[in-house]
Amino acid sequence: MDYLTSFLVGRPGRGASLASGDAQRVRGACSRGLKERLLERANTIQNQLKGEIARLSNRQATFQRNAARDDE
């Protein structure tokens, strides 16, 4: 699988050389695409972490209520 294919649409075929300006534009597009994917992944992970923290907080509160009830 060639990850650069989508960035090389309308450019010379495989093995052909790019002009310096074209190469810089393709490099910039690849970098922006990578940054966007990484940010999406980081946001997904952050949202999952927030959900896990909320579930843990609820379980801790339940545990503390039950422990206080048992002490009575």
C-alpha positions in Angstrom: 0.0 0.0 0.0 1.4 3.4 -1.0 0.4 6.0 1.5 1.5 8.9 -0.8 -0.8 7.9 -3.7 -3.7 10.2 -2.5 -1.2 13.1 -2.3 0.2 12.5 -5.7 -3.0 12.7 -7.7 -2.4 14.6 -10.9 1.4 14.2 -10.5 3.8 12.2 -12.6 3.7 8.4 -12.3 5.7 6.2 -10.0 9.4 6.5 -10.5 9.1 9.9 -12.2 10.8 12.8 -10.4 8.9 15.9 -9.1 9.9 19.5 -9.5 11.2 21.0 -6.3 8.0 23.1 -5.8 5.8 20.1 -6.4 7.8 18.0 -4.0 7.5 20.7 -1.3 3.7 20.9 -1.8 3.3 17.1 -1.6 5.5 17.1 1.6 3.3 19.9 3.1 0.1 18.0 2.2 1.5 14.8 3.7 2.5 16.6 6.9 -0.9 18.3 7.3 -2.6 14.9 6.7 -0.5 13.2 9.3 -1.1 16.1 11.8 -4.9 15.9 11.3 -4.9 12.1 11.8 -2.8 12.3 14.9 -5.0 15.1 16.4 -8.1 13.0 15.7 -6.5 10.0 17.4 -5.4 12.1 20.4 -9.0 13.5 20.7 -10.4 9.9 20.6 -8.0 8.7 23.2 -8.7 11.8 25.4 -12.5 11.2 25.2 -12.0 7.5 26.1 -9.9 8.5 29.1 -12.5 11.0 30.3 -15.1 8.3 30.1 -13.0 5.9 32.0 -12.2 8.5 34.7 -16.0 9.2 35.1 -16.8 5.5 35.4 -14.0 5.1 38.0 -15.3 8.1 39.9 -18.8 6.6 40.0 -17.4 3.3 41.2 -15.3 4.9 43.9 -18.3 6.9 45.2 -20.4 3.7 45.3 -17.7 1.9 47.1 -17.4 4.7 49.7 -21.2 4.8 50.2 -21.2 1.0 50.7 -18.2 1.2 53.1 -19.8 3.9 55.2 -23.1 1.9 55.3 -21.2 -1.2 56.5 -19.5 0.8 59.3 -22.8 1.9 60.7 
